[in-house]
Amino acid sequence: MERPRHEIGLDVQNIDLMRRQPRACQKWVLPGFAAILVTLAVTACEPDQPAGGQVADAQGTIGGQSSSSPGESWTTTGAYLAGMTAFQQRDMKVAADLLTRALGKDFGNAVLSQKTLVALMSDGRIDDAIELAGQMKDAGIKSTLVTLVLMQAEARTGDYEDALTVSRDLPGDRLMQVTAPMLRAWLALGAAEKEEAALAELKPLQEIEGATMLWQMQSALISDYVGDNKKADANLLAAIDASVTIPAQLAEFYVTLKLREGDEKAARAMVERYQEQAEGRGEDVATAMDRQLGQPKPKGPLVADIKRGLAIAYSQIAMELMADDYNGDALWLTRLALDLDPKLDIAALALGDLQRQVGHLDQAIVAYGQVPETSIFRRPAQLSVAECYRRQEKFSDAESLLRKLMNENETDISAAQQLGQLLRSNKKFEEAAKVYGVAIDRLGKLEPEDWQLFYYRGISYERAKQWPTAEKDFEKALELSPDEPYVLNYLAYTWVERRENLKQAFEMLEKAVSQRPEEGFIIDSLGWAHYMLGRYPDAVTELERAVSLAPTDPVLNDHLGDAYWMVGRKQEARFQWTRALSFDPEPDLAPKLQQKLEQGLTASGELPPETQKVKSQAGNTESGG
């Protein structure tokens, strides 16, 4: 009988669950500040919910047809409807193309022009956005985004005094309450080159609950820019101490400052402090930061110029928005940051993540490629490129990149773990086991969270038909984390299939179900264990519950059909097998289902082996034998 997917709950492809997750896009500020930003999305920037229309895909097509081919004829209404649908689907290239067509020269149409402006900004067409913002202003439209874009036009050419004047028109809404003081501080510094003027513009942040850390960090960067090292040092350390978890960029600033001062001891202490909270040895950002120690002393200020200061301010707010899933606003903020500083690593990484989340994988790869080779975020960016390749089914490209990353760093765990996931998902189980072994060998002292690697390697060994070795890995995973339901489920299920340790296996499955009562696959394991032991009425009860939780899974429906057959409910059994066939089963399961539909379970040879013997064993289990 086909085995169900026992590794559910831990997505074999979800690399963001791995310990390599960088600290780039975590929250920057204290929890109180989140309440401000949860509702800060600029209302005019959020897409309306379209009543209908076709969905634009990631390649810029609607209904399979090119949405923006040169010379293609669109009615104004058609371009508007398709553009708004693309906007809703976060396909900003298509949205920008079509909404621009729909808008024409009607710049006084406040809603449509605003949507078009957002789409242009989000697609990185800042030149076009600047042109449109000027036309909107001339048409009498005022908005936060129009002001920001016009301010950007002045800042990108170094006209900081004019940009500061434009910034005075920014409203006092929730977003600008936080963002505007940081922008004005850097513009004032560029215009007057005086620390006092910049810090005066930044002062309103002190009065916003939860924004203290932002004020401290920005103050530190400004003080460092003008050569006030002592004040910069104090404020950076205060910002770090105010953080629940230390953002990587903030830690890097402090390490760089200390190395520049020649205080390697303090720099090393900060690296160790960051590593301790990084939740996993081999975490790529921490490793890259550690490599900075012993390098030539850095020179120059932490922020090289005013444009980078503005870009960092934009990226800080963008990452806070990403943490609360306001990715639409985060996208155009990130684009503004990269327009001012195309080499800002944290913004490039954030843009890659935003594009990857909506399936724009080619664009994500380009964005990740903008992360400089010397950046502490370079390896996380490359790991994300490999994940994009995997999602594009460019498996050889993904494997080559991951092997390169794994082999070039003998302490690496992240690339090895991700490569193991890739190989296992492609059924290269023996290779996957070897790669997981590389990661395990590099762990050093084992910690409770390391159960995952033993679990994944155990699955690989079991699928490669090396059960004794797999069993040891599952037992080691439980030794590290005794109550992990997925390990309990997999090990116990396999014991039942092998008719081993039956009493212990049932106890483990019941514990797994009690911890994950919403997981249909785990309940299926318990039900299938009853079936394998000849307890068919009990199997029906559990398998019905499993199918109710995962009604479209072919394996679970197949199992329920088998159980129905064994209790004499043969019409219902055939119904379940038919359902299983309709849910796109794996190639090796489909012919078995068809055979059962044609011949029944007994004739198809799918009965549990040694049924009477199993029933006897089940009785022994129930009596504690």
Protein Blocks (a to p, Z undefined) as FASTA:
>chain_A
ZZddfkgoiafklmmlpmklcfklgcfbdfklmmmmmmmpcfklpccddfbdcdddfkop
aehiafkbghiacdfklmmmmmmmmmmnopaklmmmmmmmmnmmmlmlmklmmmmmmmmm
mnopamlmmmmmmmmmmnopacfklmmmmmmmmmmnopamlmmmmmmmpccbfklmmmmm
mmmmmmmmmmnopaklmmmmmmmmmmpghilmmmmmmmmmmmmmnopamlmmmmmmmmmm
mpmbacfklmmmmmmmmmmnopaklmmmmmmmmmmmnopghiaklmmmmmmgopacdedj
fblbfklmmmmmmmmmmmmmmmnopaklmmmmmmmmmmmmmmlmklmmmmmmmmmmnopa
mlmmmmmmmpcfklmklmmmmmmmmmmmmmnopaklmmmmmmmmmmmpmkbfklmmmmmm
mmmmnopaklmmmmmmmmmmmnopadfklmmmmmmmmmmmmmnopaklmmmmmmmmmmmm
mmlmklmmmmmmmmmmnopaklmmmmmmmmmmmmmmmlmklmmmmmmmmmmnopamlmmm
mmmmmmmmmmmbmklmmmmmmmmmmnopamlmmmmmmmmmmnopafklmmmmmmmmmnoj
mlnopacehkllmmmmmmmmmnoZZ
